Amino acid sequence: MYELASLLEVRLWELDENLELTTEDMFDILCQEYHLNADFIETALSCKCPFALTGFLKELQDLDIANCLDY
């Protein structure tokens, strides 16, 4: 999970350079690009913050990842 979170962090910083994107836009883009279940994660975090998303993924155990994937 830590590797996925690291990849997301890199992409997040790229997206953050685009001043036209809101944090919610970035959250949605990251979830879509990495096939994450945005609804599940938003509920778990109580927000659509892309910065919280990366921290959340770093804390997940491998067994918990199934809930986060959008397959």
C-alpha positions as CSV (number, residue, x, y, z in Angstrom):
1,M,0.0,0.0,0.0
2,Y,2.9,2.3,0.8
3,E,4.1,2.1,-2.9
4,L,0.6,3.1,-4.2
5,A,0.4,6.0,-1.7
6,S,3.9,7.2,-2.9
7,L,2.7,7.1,-6.6
8,L,-0.4,9.0,-5.6
9,E,1.7,11.6,-3.8
10,V,3.8,12.3,-6.9
11,R,0.7,12.6,-9.1
12,L,-1.0,14.8,-6.4
13,W,1.9,17.3,-6.5
14,E,1.6,17.4,-10.3
15,L,-2.1,18.1,-10.1
16,D,-1.6,20.6,-7.3
17,E,0.4,22.8,-9.7
18,N,-2.7,23.3,-11.8
19,L,-4.3,26.3,-10.1
20,E,-7.7,25.6,-11.7
21,L,-8.2,22.3,-9.9
22,T,-9.9,22.2,-6.5
23,T,-8.8,19.7,-3.9
24,E,-12.1,17.8,-4.6
25,D,-11.2,17.7,-8.3
26,M,-7.8,16.3,-7.4
27,F,-9.3,13.7,-5.1
28,D,-11.7,12.6,-7.9
29,I,-8.9,12.5,-10.5
30,L,-6.6,10.4,-8.3
31,C,-9.4,7.9,-7.5
32,Q,-10.3,7.6,-11.1
33,E,-6.7,7.2,-12.4
34,Y,-5.8,4.6,-9.8
35,H,-9.2,2.8,-9.8
36,L,-10.0,3.6,-6.2
37,N,-13.5,3.5,-4.8
38,A,-14.0,7.2,-4.2
39,D,-17.3,6.7,-2.3
40,F,-15.8,4.3,0.2
41,I,-12.7,6.4,0.8
42,E,-14.7,9.6,1.1
43,T,-16.9,8.0,3.7
44,A,-13.9,6.6,5.6
45,L,-12.2,10.0,5.5
46,S,-15.3,12.1,5.9
47,C,-13.9,14.4,3.2
48,K,-12.6,14.5,-0.3
49,C,-9.1,15.6,0.5
50,P,-6.4,14.2,-1.8
51,F,-3.7,14.9,0.9
52,A,-5.7,12.8,3.4
53,L,-6.1,10.1,0.8
54,T,-2.4,9.5,0.5
55,G,-2.0,9.3,4.3
56,F,-5.0,7.0,4.5
57,L,-3.5,4.6,2.0
58,K,-0.2,4.5,3.8
59,E,-2.0,3.4,6.9
60,L,-3.9,0.6,5.3
61,Q,-3.0,-3.0,5.7
62,D,-2.8,-5.2,2.5
63,L,-6.0,-6.9,3.5
64,D,-8.0,-3.6,3.7
65,I,-7.1,-2.6,0.2
66,A,-9.9,-4.6,-1.4
67,N,-12.4,-2.1,0.1
68,C,-10.6,0.8,-1.6
69,L,-10.4,-0.7,-5.1
70,D,-13.1,0.1,-7.6
71,Y,-13.4,-3.2,-9.5
